[in-house]
Every structure is written in structure tokens, then in C-alpha cells.
Amino acid sequence: MKVTALIPDDIIADVTRFTRGKNTTDSLIKALEEWLYTKRVEELNNELKRNPVEFIEGFSAEQVRKLNNTLT
């Protein structure tokens, strides 16, 4: 997608410096991807706070290893 945006030069300079992008477009893509990754992790963490993972009673790593070995 082609976008025209008015972004202050100092912000572009910092983004380029931190992302080490080849050019402004590459730098902005890297920065946006990192931002999205962070937001997705935050969203997942919030979901896990609301609905924590619960293990089946009697669950053990040893049982899972045995089950995995029988499937191969």
C-alpha cells in the first residue's frame, strides 16, 4: 500500500537508527512489525490473565513424553 504521511524528521531519523533499515520505507516496516509483535504479545498476555491455562488433574511432563513416544 502506498501512503503519504507527515512524520517529523527527528522521528524518522530515530526509527532509521534503531531499526537499521536500508531506507525510510524499510525502517518504517521494521518498526511497525515490531510494534505489532509487541501488541500481539500484550494481547495474548491479557487473554491469559483473563483465562489462564489449566492443566488436567494428574498431568505430568513424563506422561506427555510417554504418549509422544507411543505415537512415533
mmCIF file of the N, C-alpha and C atoms, coordinates in Angstrom:
data_MODEL
# 
_entry.id   MODEL 
# 
loop_
_atom_site.group_PDB 
_atom_site.id 
_atom_site.type_symbol 
_atom_site.label_atom_id 
_atom_site.label_alt_id 
_atom_site.label_comp_id 
_atom_site.label_asym_id 
_atom_site.label_entity_id 
_atom_site.label_seq_id 
_atom_site.pdbx_PDB_ins_code 
_atom_site.Cartn_x 
_atom_site.Cartn_y 
_atom_site.Cartn_z 
_atom_site.occupancy 
_atom_site.B_iso_or_equiv 
_atom_site.pdbx_formal_charge 
_atom_site.auth_seq_id 
_atom_site.auth_comp_id 
_atom_site.auth_asym_id 
_atom_site.auth_atom_id 
_atom_site.pdbx_PDB_model_num 
ATOM 1   N N  . MET A 1 1  ? 0.839  -1.158  0.000  1.00 0.00 ? 1  MET A N  1 
ATOM 2   C CA . MET A 1 1  ? 0.000  0.000   0.000  1.00 0.00 ? 1  MET A CA 1 
ATOM 3   C C  . MET A 1 1  ? 0.895  1.236   0.000  1.00 0.00 ? 1  MET A C  1 
ATOM 4   N N  . LYS A 1 2  ? 0.532  2.175   -0.785 1.00 0.00 ? 2  LYS A N  1 
ATOM 5   C CA . LYS A 1 2  ? 1.286  3.418   -0.835 1.00 0.00 ? 2  LYS A CA 1 
ATOM 6   C C  . LYS A 1 2  ? 0.590  4.430   0.076  1.00 0.00 ? 2  LYS A C  1 
ATOM 7   N N  . VAL A 1 3  ? 1.372  5.080   0.953  1.00 0.00 ? 3  VAL A N  1 
ATOM 8   C CA . VAL A 1 3  ? 0.819  6.011   1.927  1.00 0.00 ? 3  VAL A CA 1 
ATOM 9   C C  . VAL A 1 3  ? 1.662  7.278   1.949  1.00 0.00 ? 3  VAL A C  1 
ATOM 10  N N  . THR A 1 4  ? 0.980  8.395   2.063  1.00 0.00 ? 4  THR A N  1 
ATOM 11  C CA . THR A 1 4  ? 1.671  9.653   2.293  1.00 0.00 ? 4  THR A CA 1 
ATOM 12  C C  . THR A 1 4  ? 1.394  10.040  3.735  1.00 0.00 ? 4  THR A C  1 
ATOM 13  N N  . ALA A 1 5  ? 2.449  10.282  4.498  1.00 0.00 ? 5  ALA A N  1 
ATOM 14  C CA . ALA A 1 5  ? 2.285  10.630  5.907  1.00 0.00 ? 5  ALA A CA 1 
ATOM 15  C C  . ALA A 1 5  ? 3.261  11.744  6.269  1.00 0.00 ? 5  ALA A C  1 
ATOM 16  N N  . LEU A 1 6  ? 2.791  12.648  7.099  1.00 0.00 ? 6  LEU A N  1 
ATOM 17  C CA . LEU A 1 6  ? 3.652  13.729  7.582  1.00 0.00 ? 6  LEU A CA 1 
ATOM 18  C C  . LEU A 1 6  ? 4.223  13.304  8.932  1.00 0.00 ? 6  LEU A C  1 
ATOM 19  N N  . ILE A 1 7  ? 5.461  12.864  8.906  1.00 0.00 ? 7  ILE A N  1 
ATOM 20  C CA . ILE A 1 7  ? 6.142  12.368  10.106 1.00 0.00 ? 7  ILE A CA 1 
ATOM 21  C C  . ILE A 1 7  ? 7.353  13.260  10.329 1.00 0.00 ? 7  ILE A C  1 
ATOM 22  N N  . PRO A 1 8  ? 7.505  13.779  11.551 1.00 0.00 ? 8  PRO A N  1 
ATOM 23  C CA . PRO A 1 8  ? 8.660  14.650  11.829 1.00 0.00 ? 8  PRO A CA 1 
ATOM 24  C C  . PRO A 1 8  ? 9.990  13.960  11.515 1.00 0.00 ? 8  PRO A C  1 
ATOM 25  N N  . ASP A 1 9  ? 10.929 14.735  10.987 1.00 0.00 ? 9  ASP A N  1 
ATOM 26  C CA . ASP A 1 9  ? 12.240 14.211  10.590 1.00 0.00 ? 9  ASP A CA 1 
ATOM 27  C C  . ASP A 1 9  ? 12.980 13.536  11.743 1.00 0.00 ? 9  ASP A C  1 
ATOM 28  N N  . ASP A 1 10 ? 12.855 14.092  12.953 1.00 0.00 ? 10 ASP A N  1 
ATOM 29  C CA . ASP A 1 10 ? 13.580 13.509  14.086 1.00 0.00 ? 10 ASP A CA 1 
ATOM 30  C C  . ASP A 1 10 ? 13.056 12.114  14.427 1.00 0.00 ? 10 ASP A C  1 
ATOM 31  N N  . ILE A 1 11 ? 11.766 11.885  14.247 1.00 0.00 ? 11 ILE A N  1 
ATOM 32  C CA . ILE A 1 11 ? 11.207 10.553  14.494 1.00 0.00 ? 11 ILE A CA 1 
ATOM 33  C C  . ILE A 1 11 ? 11.707 9.574   13.436 1.00 0.00 ? 11 ILE A C  1 
ATOM 34  N N  . ILE A 1 12 ? 11.696 9.998   12.181 1.00 0.00 ? 12 ILE A N  1 
ATOM 35  C CA . ILE A 1 12 ? 12.196 9.137   11.100 1.00 0.00 ? 12 ILE A CA 1 
ATOM 36  C C  . ILE A 1 12 ? 13.670 8.804   11.326 1.00 0.00 ? 12 ILE A C  1 
ATOM 37  N N  . ALA A 1 13 ? 14.446 9.808   11.752 1.00 0.00 ? 13 ALA A N  1 
ATOM 38  C CA . ALA A 1 13 ? 15.872 9.576   12.000 1.00 0.00 ? 13 ALA A CA 1 
ATOM 39  C C  . ALA A 1 13 ? 16.067 8.552   13.114 1.00 0.00 ? 13 ALA A C  1 
ATOM 40  N N  . ASP A 1 14 ? 15.292 8.668   14.194 1.00 0.00 ? 14 ASP A N  1 
ATOM 41  C CA . ASP A 1 14 ? 15.408 7.704   15.297 1.00 0.00 ? 14 ASP A CA 1 
ATOM 42  C C  . ASP A 1 14 ? 14.977 6.308   14.865 1.00 0.00 ? 14 ASP A C  1 
ATOM 43  N N  . VAL A 1 15 ? 13.879 6.218   14.130 1.00 0.00 ? 15 VAL A N  1 
ATOM 44  C CA . VAL A 1 15 ? 13.402 4.919   13.659 1.00 0.00 ? 15 VAL A CA 1 
ATOM 45  C C  . VAL A 1 15 ? 14.453 4.268   12.769 1.00 0.00 ? 15 VAL A C  1 
ATOM 46  N N  . THR A 1 16 ? 15.016 5.051   11.868 1.00 0.00 ? 16 THR A N  1 
ATOM 47  C CA . THR A 1 16 ? 16.050 4.522   10.973 1.00 0.00 ? 16 THR A CA 1 
ATOM 48  C C  . THR A 1 16 ? 17.271 4.069   11.760 1.00 0.00 ? 16 THR A C  1 
ATOM 49  N N  . ARG A 1 17 ? 17.646 4.838   12.762 1.00 0.00 ? 17 ARG A N  1 
ATOM 50  C CA . ARG A 1 17 ? 18.816 4.491   13.575 1.00 0.00 ? 17 ARG A CA 1 
ATOM 51  C C  . ARG A 1 17 ? 18.578 3.196   14.354 1.00 0.00 ? 17 ARG A C  1 
ATOM 52  N N  . PHE A 1 18 ? 17.405 3.076   14.972 1.00 0.00 ? 18 PHE A N  1 
ATOM 53  C CA . PHE A 1 18 ? 17.130 1.900   15.805 1.00 0.00 ? 18 PHE A CA 1 
ATOM 54  C C  . PHE A 1 18 ? 16.856 0.646   14.981 1.00 0.00 ? 18 PHE A C  1 
ATOM 55  N N  . THR A 1 19 ? 16.187 0.793   13.845 1.00 0.00 ? 19 THR A N  1 
ATOM 56  C CA . THR A 1 19 ? 15.856 -0.389  13.047 1.00 0.00 ? 19 THR A CA 1 
ATOM 57  C C  . THR A 1 19 ? 16.975 -0.787  12.100 1.00 0.00 ? 19 THR A C  1 
ATOM 58  N N  . ARG A 1 20 ? 17.870 0.158   11.825 1.00 0.00 ? 20 ARG A N  1 
ATOM 59  C CA . ARG A 1 20 ? 18.953 -0.056  10.867 1.00 0.00 ? 20 ARG A CA 1 
ATOM 60  C C  . ARG A 1 20 ? 18.407 -0.470  9.493  1.00 0.00 ? 20 ARG A C  1 
ATOM 61  N N  . GLY A 1 21 ? 17.292 0.147   9.126  1.00 0.00 ? 21 GLY A N  1 
ATOM 62  C CA . GLY A 1 21 ? 16.697 -0.150  7.839  1.00 0.00 ? 21 GLY A CA 1 
ATOM 63  C C  . GLY A 1 21 ? 17.537 0.372   6.689  1.00 0.00 ? 21 GLY A C  1 
ATOM 64  N N  . LYS A 1 22 ? 17.327 -0.222  5.512  1.00 0.00 ? 22 LYS A N  1 
ATOM 65  C CA . LYS A 1 22 ? 18.077 0.193   4.323  1.00 0.00 ? 22 LYS A CA 1 
ATOM 66  C C  . LYS A 1 22 ? 17.650 1.579   3.852  1.00 0.00 ? 22 LYS A C  1 
ATOM 67  N N  . ASN A 1 23 ? 16.398 1.912   4.106  1.00 0.00 ? 23 ASN A N  1 
ATOM 68  C CA . ASN A 1 23 ? 15.855 3.209   3.715  1.00 0.00 ? 23 ASN A CA 1 
ATOM 69  C C  . ASN A 1 23 ? 14.668 3.520   4.625  1.00 0.00 ? 23 ASN A C  1 
ATOM 70  N N  . THR A 1 24 ? 14.004 4.628   4.376  1.00 0.00 ? 24 THR A N  1 
ATOM 71  C CA . THR A 1 24 ? 12.889 5.024   5.234  1.00 0.00 ? 24 THR A CA 1 
ATOM 72  C C  . THR A 1 24 ? 11.764 3.995   5.208  1.00 0.00 ? 24 THR A C  1 
ATOM 73  N N  . THR A 1 25 ? 11.426 3.507   4.032  1.00 0.00 ? 25 THR A N  1 
ATOM 74  C CA . THR A 1 25 ? 10.346 2.518   3.928  1.00 0.00 ? 25 THR A CA 1 
ATOM 75  C C  . THR A 1 25 ? 10.688 1.255   4.706  1.00 0.00 ? 25 THR A C  1 
ATOM 76  N N  . ASP A 1 26 ? 11.885 0.736   4.510  1.00 0.00 ? 26 ASP A N  1 
ATOM 77  C CA . ASP A 1 26 ? 12.317 -0.462  5.223  1.00 0.00 ? 26 ASP A CA 1 
ATOM 78  C C  . ASP A 1 26 ? 12.309 -0.224  6.733  1.00 0.00 ? 26 ASP A C  1 
ATOM 79  N N  . SER A 1 27 ? 12.769 0.933   7.151  1.00 0.00 ? 27 SER A N  1 
ATOM 80  C CA . SER A 1 27 ? 12.796 1.270   8.578  1.00 0.00 ? 27 SER A CA 1 
ATOM 81  C C  . SER A 1 27 ? 11.394 1.320   9.167  1.00 0.00 ? 27 SER A C  1 
ATOM 82  N N  . LEU A 1 28 ? 10.470 1.945   8.457  1.00 0.00 ? 28 LEU A N  1 
ATOM 83  C CA . LEU A 1 28 ? 9.094  2.038   8.954  1.00 0.00 ? 28 LEU A CA 1 
ATOM 84  C C  . LEU A 1 28 ? 8.428  0.669   9.000  1.00 0.00 ? 28 LEU A C  1 
ATOM 85  N N  . ILE A 1 29 ? 8.684  -0.166  8.005  1.00 0.00 ? 29 ILE A N  1 
ATOM 86  C CA . ILE A 1 29 ? 8.114  -1.515  8.016  1.00 0.00 ? 29 ILE A CA 1 
ATOM 87  C C  . ILE A 1 29 ? 8.641  -2.299  9.217  1.00 0.00 ? 29 ILE A C  1 
ATOM 88  N N  . LYS A 1 30 ? 9.949  -2.242  9.457  1.00 0.00 ? 30 LYS A N  1 
ATOM 89  C CA . LYS A 1 30 ? 10.528 -2.945  10.606 1.00 0.00 ? 30 LYS A CA 1 
ATOM 90  C C  . LYS A 1 30 ? 9.941  -2.436  11.916 1.00 0.00 ? 30 LYS A C  1 
ATOM 91  N N  . ALA A 1 31 ? 9.816  -1.121  12.044 1.00 0.00 ? 31 ALA A N  1 
ATOM 92  C CA . ALA A 1 31 ? 9.277  -0.534  13.276 1.00 0.00 ? 31 ALA A CA 1 
ATOM 93  C C  . ALA A 1 31 ? 7.820  -0.942  13.484 1.00 0.00 ? 31 ALA A C  1 
ATOM 94  N N  . LEU A 1 32 ? 7.033  -0.918  12.433 1.00 0.00 ? 32 LEU A N  1 
ATOM 95  C CA . LEU A 1 32 ? 5.627  -1.304  12.548 1.00 0.00 ? 32 LEU A CA 1 
ATOM 96  C C  . LEU A 1 32 ? 5.478  -2.788  12.855 1.00 0.00 ? 32 LEU A C  1 
ATOM 97  N N  . GLU A 1 33 ? 6.306  -3.630  12.245 1.00 0.00 ? 33 GLU A N  1 
ATOM 98  C CA . GLU A 1 33 ? 6.256  -5.060  12.546 1.00 0.00 ? 33 GLU A CA 1 
ATOM 99  C C  . GLU A 1 33 ? 6.594  -5.326  14.004 1.00 0.00 ? 33 GLU A C  1 
ATOM 100 N N  . GLU A 1 34 ? 7.610  -4.641  14.516 1.00 0.00 ? 34 GLU A N  1 
ATOM 101 C CA . GLU A 1 34 ? 7.994  -4.806  15.925 1.00 0.00 ? 34 GLU A CA 1 
ATOM 102 C C  . GLU A 1 34 ? 6.871  -4.327  16.843 1.00 0.00 ? 34 GLU A C  1 
ATOM 103 N N  . TRP A 1 35 ? 6.262  -3.210  16.500 1.00 0.00 ? 35 TRP A N  1 
ATOM 104 C CA . TRP A 1 35 ? 5.160  -2.668  17.301 1.00 0.00 ? 35 TRP A CA 1 
ATOM 105 C C  . TRP A 1 35 ? 3.991  -3.656  17.314 1.00 0.00 ? 35 TRP A C  1 
ATOM 106 N N  . LEU A 1 36 ? 3.649  -4.202  16.138 1.00 0.00 ? 36 LEU A N  1 
ATOM 107 C CA . LEU A 1 36 ? 2.562  -5.171  16.062 1.00 0.00 ? 36 LEU A CA 1 
ATOM 108 C C  . LEU A 1 36 ? 2.877  -6.431  16.865 1.00 0.00 ? 36 LEU A C  1 
ATOM 109 N N  . TYR A 1 37 ? 4.113  -6.899  16.776 1.00 0.00 ? 37 TYR A N  1 
ATOM 110 C CA . TYR A 1 37 ? 4.526  -8.080  17.542 1.00 0.00 ? 37 TYR A CA 1 
ATOM 111 C C  . TYR A 1 37 ? 4.321  -7.835  19.040 1.00 0.00 ? 37 TYR A C  1 
ATOM 112 N N  . THR A 1 38 ? 4.757  -6.664  19.496 1.00 0.00 ? 38 THR A N  1 
ATOM 113 C CA . THR A 1 38 ? 4.619  -6.310  20.911 1.00 0.00 ? 38 THR A CA 1 
ATOM 114 C C  . THR A 1 38 ? 3.151  -6.258  21.323 1.00 0.00 ? 38 THR A C  1 
ATOM 115 N N  . LYS A 1 39 ? 2.327  -5.642  20.502 1.00 0.00 ? 39 LYS A N  1 
ATOM 116 C CA . LYS A 1 39 ? 0.896  -5.535  20.814 1.00 0.00 ? 39 LYS A CA 1 
ATOM 117 C C  . LYS A 1 39 ? 0.227  -6.905  20.831 1.00 0.00 ? 39 LYS A C  1 
ATOM 118 N N  . ARG A 1 40 ? 0.626  -7.784  19.912 1.00 0.00 ? 40 ARG A N  1 
ATOM 119 C CA . ARG A 1 40 ? 0.045  -9.133  19.893 1.00 0.00 ? 40 ARG A CA 1 
ATOM 120 C C  . ARG A 1 40 ? 0.431  -9.913  21.141 1.00 0.00 ? 40 ARG A C  1 
ATOM 121 N N  . VAL A 1 41 ? 1.668  -9.758  21.597 1.00 0.00 ? 41 VAL A N  1 
ATOM 122 C CA . VAL A 1 41 ? 2.110  -10.422 22.827 1.00 0.00 ? 41 VAL A CA 1 
ATOM 123 C C  . VAL A 1 41 ? 1.340  -9.864  24.021 1.00 0.00 ? 41 VAL A C  1 
ATOM 124 N N  . GLU A 1 42 ? 1.174  -8.544  24.071 1.00 0.00 ? 42 GLU A N  1 
ATOM 125 C CA . GLU A 1 42 ? 0.384  -7.931  25.154 1.00 0.00 ? 42 GLU A CA 1 
ATOM 126 C C  . GLU A 1 42 ? -1.040 -8.464  25.148 1.00 0.00 ? 42 GLU A C  1 
ATOM 127 N N  . GLU A 1 43 ? -1.635 -8.565  23.964 1.00 0.00 ? 43 GLU A N  1 
ATOM 128 C CA . GLU A 1 43 ? -2.997 -9.078  23.837 1.00 0.00 ? 43 GLU A CA 1 
ATOM 129 C C  . GLU A 1 43 ? -3.085 -10.515 24.328 1.00 0.00 ? 43 GLU A C  1 
ATOM 130 N N  . LEU A 1 44 ? -2.121 -11.334 23.942 1.00 0.00 ? 44 LEU A N  1 
ATOM 131 C CA . LEU A 1 44 ? -2.091 -12.721 24.396 1.00 0.00 ? 44 LEU A CA 1 
ATOM 132 C C  . LEU A 1 44 ? -1.930 -12.800 25.914 1.00 0.00 ? 44 LEU A C  1 
ATOM 133 N N  . ASN A 1 45 ? -1.033 -11.989 26.466 1.00 0.00 ? 45 ASN A N  1 
ATOM 134 C CA . ASN A 1 45 ? -0.842 -11.977 27.920 1.00 0.00 ? 45 ASN A CA 1 
ATOM 135 C C  . ASN A 1 45 ? -2.116 -11.579 28.645 1.00 0.00 ? 45 ASN A C  1 
ATOM 136 N N  . ASN A 1 46 ? -2.823 -10.583 28.125 1.00 0.00 ? 46 ASN A N  1 
ATOM 137 C CA . ASN A 1 46 ? -4.083 -10.160 28.744 1.00 0.00 ? 46 ASN A CA 1 
ATOM 138 C C  . ASN A 1 46 ? -5.128 -11.270 28.664 1.00 0.00 ? 46 ASN A C  1 
ATOM 139 N N  . GLU A 1 47 ? -5.172 -11.970 27.539 1.00 0.00 ? 47 GLU A N  1 
ATOM 140 C CA . GLU A 1 47 ? -6.109 -13.081 27.393 1.00 0.00 ? 47 GLU A CA 1 
ATOM 141 C C  . GLU A 1 47 ? -5.783 -14.193 28.397 1.00 0.00 ? 47 GLU A C  1 
ATOM 142 N N  . LEU A 1 48 ? -4.495 -14.466 28.584 1.00 0.00 ? 48 LEU A N  1 
ATOM 143 C CA . LEU A 1 48 ? -4.100 -15.497 29.545 1.00 0.00 ? 48 LEU A CA 1 
ATOM 144 C C  . LEU A 1 48 ? -4.386 -15.078 30.980 1.00 0.00 ? 48 LEU A C  1 
ATOM 145 N N  . LYS A 1 49 ? -4.341 -13.779 31.253 1.00 0.00 ? 49 LYS A N  1 
ATOM 146 C CA . LYS A 1 49 ? -4.720 -13.305 32.591 1.00 0.00 ? 49 LYS A CA 1 
ATOM 147 C C  . LYS A 1 49 ? -6.205 -13.536 32.831 1.00 0.00 ? 49 LYS A C  1 
ATOM 148 N N  . ARG A 1 50 ? -7.020 -13.276 31.784 1.00 0.00 ? 50 ARG A N  1 
ATOM 149 C CA . ARG A 1 50 ? -8.466 -13.464 31.917 1.00 0.00 ? 50 ARG A CA 1 
ATOM 150 C C  . ARG A 1 50 ? -8.836 -14.948 31.950 1.00 0.00 ? 50 ARG A C  1 
ATOM 151 N N  . ASN A 1 51 ? -8.149 -15.746 31.150 1.00 0.00 ? 51 ASN A N  1 
ATOM 152 C CA . ASN A 1 51 ? -8.439 -17.182 31.040 1.00 0.00 ? 51 ASN A CA 1 
ATOM 153 C C  . ASN A 1 51 ? -7.145 -17.968 31.136 1.00 0.00 ? 51 ASN A C  1 
ATOM 154 N N  . PRO A 1 52 ? -6.639 -18.178 32.347 1.00 0.00 ? 52 PRO A N  1 
ATOM 155 C CA . PRO A 1 52 ? -5.363 -18.885 32.496 1.00 0.00 ? 52 PRO A CA 1 
ATOM 156 C C  . PRO A 1 52 ? -5.442 -20.325 32.000 1.00 0.00 ? 52 PRO A C  1 
ATOM 157 N N  . VAL A 1 53 ? -4.297 -20.823 31.584 1.00 0.00 ? 53 VAL A N  1 
ATOM 158 C CA . VAL A 1 53 ? -4.193 -22.215 31.154 1.00 0.00 ? 53 VAL A CA 1 
ATOM 159 C C  . VAL A 1 53 ? -4.348 -23.101 32.383 1.00 0.00 ? 53 VAL A C  1 
ATOM 160 N N  . GLU A 1 54 ? -5.172 -24.115 32.250 1.00 0.00 ? 54 GLU A N  1 
ATOM 161 C CA . GLU A 1 54 ? -5.361 -25.058 33.351 1.00 0.00 ? 54 GLU A CA 1 
ATOM 162 C C  . GLU A 1 54 ? -4.991 -26.447 32.859 1.00 0.00 ? 54 GLU A C  1 
ATOM 163 N N  . PHE A 1 55 ? -4.214 -27.134 33.630 1.00 0.00 ? 55 PHE A N  1 
ATOM 164 C CA . PHE A 1 55 ? -3.794 -28.477 33.260 1.00 0.00 ? 55 PHE A CA 1 
ATOM 165 C C  . PHE A 1 55 ? -4.769 -29.497 33.829 1.00 0.00 ? 55 PHE A C  1 
ATOM 166 N N  . ILE A 1 56 ? -4.880 -30.605 33.139 1.00 0.00 ? 56 ILE A N  1 
ATOM 167 C CA . ILE A 1 56 ? -5.722 -31.697 33.592 1.00 0.00 ? 56 ILE A CA 1 
ATOM 168 C C  . ILE A 1 56 ? -5.133 -32.260 34.877 1.00 0.00 ? 56 ILE A C  1 
ATOM 169 N N  . GLU A 1 57 ? -5.991 -32.622 35.792 1.00 0.00 ? 57 GLU A N  1 
ATOM 170 C CA . GLU A 1 57 ? -5.520 -33.193 37.053 1.00 0.00 ? 57 GLU A CA 1 
ATOM 171 C C  . GLU A 1 57 ? -4.671 -34.420 36.771 1.00 0.00 ? 57 GLU A C  1 
ATOM 172 N N  . GLY A 1 58 ? -3.545 -34.522 37.422 1.00 0.00 ? 58 GLY A N  1 
ATOM 173 C CA . GLY A 1 58 ? -2.638 -35.637 37.231 1.00 0.00 ? 58 GLY A CA 1 
ATOM 174 C C  . GLY A 1 58 ? -1.693 -35.462 36.053 1.00 0.00 ? 58 GLY A C  1 
ATOM 175 N N  . PHE A 1 59 ? -1.734 -34.288 35.417 1.00 0.00 ? 59 PHE A N  1 
ATOM 176 C CA . PHE A 1 59 ? -0.862 -34.013 34.278 1.00 0.00 ? 59 PHE A CA 1 
ATOM 177 C C  . PHE A 1 59 ? 0.596  -34.036 34.714 1.00 0.00 ? 59 PHE A C  1 
ATOM 178 N N  . SER A 1 60 ? 1.447  -34.623 33.877 1.00 0.00 ? 60 SER A N  1 
ATOM 179 C CA . SER A 1 60 ? 2.881  -34.564 34.135 1.00 0.00 ? 60 SER A CA 1 
ATOM 180 C C  . SER A 1 60 ? 3.628  -34.591 32.812 1.00 0.00 ? 60 SER A C  1 
ATOM 181 N N  . ALA A 1 61 ? 4.782  -34.004 32.810 1.00 0.00 ? 61 ALA A N  1 
ATOM 182 C CA . ALA A 1 61 ? 5.608  -33.987 31.604 1.00 0.00 ? 61 ALA A CA 1 
ATOM 183 C C  . ALA A 1 61 ? 6.003  -35.407 31.214 1.00 0.00 ? 61 ALA A C  1 
ATOM 184 N N  . GLU A 1 62 ? 6.215  -36.263 32.180 1.00 0.00 ? 62 GLU A N  1 
ATOM 185 C CA . GLU A 1 62 ? 6.589  -37.651 31.911 1.00 0.00 ? 62 GLU A CA 1 
ATOM 186 C C  . GLU A 1 62 ? 5.489  -38.371 31.128 1.00 0.00 ? 62 GLU A C  1 
ATOM 187 N N  . GLN A 1 63 ? 4.234  -38.139 31.500 1.00 0.00 ? 63 GLN A N  1 
ATOM 188 C CA . GLN A 1 63 ? 3.118  -38.759 30.779 1.00 0.00 ? 63 GLN A CA 1 
ATOM 189 C C  . GLN A 1 63 ? 3.072  -38.279 29.330 1.00 0.00 ? 63 GLN A C  1 
ATOM 190 N N  . VAL A 1 64 ? 3.330  -37.011 29.115 1.00 0.00 ? 64 VAL A N  1 
ATOM 191 C CA . VAL A 1 64 ? 3.329  -36.472 27.762 1.00 0.00 ? 64 VAL A CA 1 
ATOM 192 C C  . VAL A 1 64 ? 4.460  -37.081 26.946 1.00 0.00 ? 64 VAL A C  1 
ATOM 193 N N  . ARG A 1 65 ? 5.625  -37.217 27.532 1.00 0.00 ? 65 ARG A N  1 
ATOM 194 C CA . ARG A 1 65 ? 6.751  -37.841 26.822 1.00 0.00 ? 65 ARG A CA 1 
ATOM 195 C C  . ARG A 1 65 ? 6.412  -39.286 26.430 1.00 0.00 ? 65 ARG A C  1 
ATOM 196 N N  . LYS A 1 66 ? 5.810  -40.011 27.360 1.00 0.00 ? 66 LYS A N  1 
ATOM 197 C CA . LYS A 1 66 ? 5.437  -41.406 27.061 1.00 0.00 ? 66 LYS A CA 1 
ATOM 198 C C  . LYS A 1 66 ? 4.419  -41.445 25.923 1.00 0.00 ? 66 LYS A C  1 
ATOM 199 N N  . LEU A 1 67 ? 3.446  -40.552 25.963 1.00 0.00 ? 67 LEU A N  1 
ATOM 200 C CA . LEU A 1 67 ? 2.428  -40.501 24.922 1.00 0.00 ? 67 LEU A CA 1 
ATOM 201 C C  . LEU A 1 67 ? 3.058  -40.160 23.576 1.00 0.00 ? 67 LEU A C  1 
ATOM 202 N N  . ASN A 1 68 ? 3.939  -39.188 23.554 1.00 0.00 ? 68 ASN A N  1 
ATOM 203 C CA . ASN A 1 68 ? 4.621  -38.815 22.317 1.00 0.00 ? 68 ASN A CA 1 
ATOM 204 C C  . ASN A 1 68 ? 5.440  -39.961 21.753 1.00 0.00 ? 68 ASN A C  1 
ATOM 205 N N  . ASN A 1 69 ? 6.097  -40.714 22.622 1.00 0.00 ? 69 ASN A N  1 
ATOM 206 C CA . ASN A 1 69 ? 6.917  -41.851 22.171 1.00 0.00 ? 69 ASN A CA 1 
ATOM 207 C C  . ASN A 1 69 ? 6.064  -42.963 21.577 1.00 0.00 ? 69 ASN A C  1 
ATOM 208 N N  . THR A 1 70 ? 4.849  -43.130 22.054 1.00 0.00 ? 70 THR A N  1 
ATOM 209 C CA . THR A 1 70 ? 3.980  -44.180 21.513 1.00 0.00 ? 70 THR A CA 1 
ATOM 210 C C  . THR A 1 70 ? 3.395  -43.773 20.157 1.00 0.00 ? 70 THR A C  1 
ATOM 211 N N  . LEU A 1 71 ? 3.365  -42.474 19.858 1.00 0.00 ? 71 LEU A N  1 
ATOM 212 C CA . LEU A 1 71 ? 2.786  -42.000 18.604 1.00 0.00 ? 71 LEU A CA 1 
ATOM 213 C C  . LEU A 1 71 ? 3.785  -42.026 17.459 1.00 0.00 ? 71 LEU A C  1 
ATOM 214 N N  . THR A 1 72 ? 5.068  -42.149 17.756 1.00 0.00 ? 72 THR A N  1 
ATOM 215 C CA . THR A 1 72 ? 6.068  -42.123 16.683 1.00 0.00 ? 72 THR A CA 1 
ATOM 216 C C  . THR A 1 72 ? 6.461  -43.506 16.249 1.00 0.00 ? 72 THR A C  1 
# 
